[in-house]
Amino acid sequence: MTIGFERDGATAIISFARPAKLNALTLAMYDELADAFARVRDDDTIAAAVLTGEGERAFCVGADLGESIPALAEGRFDISRWDGAHQKHTSLFKPVIAAVNGLCLGGGFEIMLSTDLRVASEDAEFGLPEPGVGVVPAGGTLARLTRQIPYAWAMRLLLLGERVPAAEALRMGLLNAVVPAQEVLPTALAWARRIGGLSGTAVATIKEAVLRLGDLPLDQAFHAEALYGQRAFTSPDAREGLAAFAARRSPEFPSRQEQG
């Protein structure tokens, strides 16, 4: 398997496991990554996932130019098959945290954009080199990037094909934090453990609402938000959370009872 999957308590750790090739993605790896995300979605004992790359040199440099890109260019493969790996049309409403070490380019960058929280090493680099080889970043990026960061910065990344260092990616709003290399995975795991102590119902409702409401007209979004809010406020987790607050004790959320 070139996509690793292991557990740290209620956290799933998914890893690109091809360090000798800078974690470049083969066709099989895209399928394996989609399966890993589905496993996180379907396992009630998992609270959050951390996505990282093995080795120090790269998080992921995108599709393998010797296999995946030729398959697309020759029409032997439909890019929509990669939707699961890119979390397009996702029903995974548990947080996914990217722990980025080294190079994060092309398809690796695109997969990072599908995550919810992102921490990178100080020496990480980010870029979308696709126009330099005559293709485009169609793994969700053409739709996502201008929704996540300002237009001018997004177009700089899309049109110039240049790499930017972690500090600049943080300034652009692509990242939540930049830390020394040895702190990347521990930081991501600490965030995941914190999420695991919160209401699973609330966390899932927040992620689902954010993904679903972004494209709605504001009045419709407000109406849908109220429905999401009502669902959360009337949940067993809400009853336990309010009771724990009144009793000045830590909550034991029903949604988390099987996790760990």
N, C-alpha and C positions, 0 to 999 in steps of 0.2 A: 504493500500500500504506500502510495506517495502522498497521501493526505493522512496525517496522524490524528488520532482521537484518543484522548485520555481524560481522566477525571481528577479534579482537586475538590473534594467535597461536592457541593452543589454546582460547581463550575465545570463546564466542558472546555477542554483546551484542544482546539483544532489547529493543526500546523501544516504548512507547506513543507514537505519532507523530501526535498530534492536539492540539498545545499550545493552539491558539486556543479549543478546547472543553474545556480542562483534562484532556485525554486521556480524555474520556468514551468509553465503549465502545459502538460500533455493533454490530449483529448480525454484520456481516462481520468486525469486529475480533476477536470471540470465536473465529471460525473460523480466522482468521489466527494468533492466538496459539496455539491448539491445534496448528496446523501447525508453528509455530516450535518448540514443545516436542518434537514428534515428530521434527523435523529434528535437534535436539540429541541426542535419544535414539539415532537411527539412524546418526549420523556418527561413526565411530571416531576421527576426527582432533580431535574436540572433547572437552575434559576437563571443562569446567564452563560454566555460563551465568550472565550477569549480566542482570537484568531491571530496567529503569529507565524513566523518563518524560522525554520531550523538554520543554524549557522549564524555567523556574525555579518556576512557580506550583504545579505538581501532578505527582505520580507517576501517579495515576489517581483520578478521582472516581466510578468505577463505571459502571453501565449508563447509556446515553443516555436521559434521561427522555422524549425526543421520539420514540424509536423502540423501543428494546429493552424498556422497562418496559410500554408499551402492548401490544406484541406478546404478552407473557406474560399481562397482565391480561385480554386479550380472548380468550385461549385459542388464539391463532394460532401458538403456539410452545411447545415442550416444553423446560423448563429443563435437562433431562438432556442436551440437545444441547451444552450448555456444559461438560460434564464434562471434556473435554480441556483447555480453557482454565483450569479450576480444579484441574487435576491430580488429579481423583478417579480412583480405580482405576488410578493411574499405574504405568507400567513404566519411567519415566525415573529411573534410579538414579544419574545424574550430579548433582552439587550444583548448585542454582540459588540465586543470591545476589541479594537485592533491594537496589537502591540507590535509596532513597526521598528524593525532593526535593519539598518542598511538601505539598500536600494528598493524603492517602491515605484515601479514604472509600468506604463501600459496597462495591461489587464490586472496587474497587482494593485495599481492605483485605483482602477475602477472597482475592484472588489472592496478596497478600503472605503470607498465612497458609500458602499452599501451598509457600513457598520454605523453604530450609534455613538460610541465614544472612541477616542483615538489618542494614544500616547506613542511618542516616537523617540528614538535615540537622538542625541545631539548631532551625530554624523549621518543621519538618514537623509536621503535625497528623493525627490518626488518629480515625476514628469510623465508627459503623454507624448511619446515619440512617434506615434502612428503616422502623422502626415509625412514624415521623412521616408517612410517605406510605402507610401501610396495608399494607406488605409485610414480608417477613422476609429476613434474609441467608442464603439457602439455597444459596450457592455453596461449600459445604463448611464454613462457619463454625459452623452449629448442631452439627456433629459435631466440628470441630477445636478450637474455641476453649477449651472446658473441658478438653481434653487438653493444651493448651499452656501455659495460665496458671491460677492459682488460681481456684476457682469464683466467689468473691465479686467479683473483678475482672472476670472474664468476664461475669457477669450485670450488672454496672454498665455495661459497654460495650453489651451486648445490649438491656437494658431501658430505659436512660435516653436513649440516642440522642445522647449528648453527645460533643463532640470532646475529645481529650486531647492535650497537647503531647508532643513527642518525649521530653523528659526523663522524663515520667510513663510513657510507653509503655516506655521502657527499664527503669524501676523495676518495671513490671508483668511484665516478662520477654518482651515482644513483640519486642524488638530486641537485637542484640548490641553495637551501638555507636552513639553519636551524635557527629557531627563537624561542623565548619563546612561550609557548602554546597559550597564549592569542593573539598572533600576527599571527598565522598560517592562519586563514581564512581571516583576513583583508589584509594580504600580497597577498594571491591568488586573492582576489577581486580587489586589486589595479593593479595587473598584467593584469587581464582581462579587466579592464577599460582602461588601456593603449593600449591594443590590439584593443579595440573598437574605439580608436581615429586614428588608422592607416587604410590604405587602405584594405578593405575586399578582394579585388581582389588580391592584393599583398600577403597578409597573407595566403589566401587559395592556391595560386600558390606555395608559398614556401613550405607549408606542403605537398601538393600533390607531388611536385617534389622530396622532400627529401624521401618520402615513396616509390616513384616509381623508382628512379634512383639508389638506393643503391646497387642493385644486378646486375646492368648492367656492362659490360666491359666499361672501361673508355672512349674509343672513342665513343661508342654508347651513353653513359651518356652525353658526351659533346654535341652531336648532339641533344639529347632530351632536354637538358638544354636550348639550343638556342631556341627551339620551345616554351618552357615555358616562356622564357624571352621575346620572340616576342609577345606572347599573352598578357603579362603584359604591355609591353611598348606601345602597341597599344590600350589599354583599355581606357574607359572613366575616370577611376580613375587616370591613368597616365596623361591624358590631364589636368584634374583638378589640380592634384598635381603640375605639372610643371607651370601651370598658377598661382597658389597660391604662389609658390616660387618666380616667377618673380614679382608678385605684393606685396610680403612681407606680406601676410596674411595667416591665417590658412586655410587649404584646407577643402572643404565640399565634401567629396568623394561620388559619386553617389551610390556606394555599401553600404554606411552607412545611406542613407537618411531615411530609414524606421525603423532603429534600435533605441532602447531606451525605 
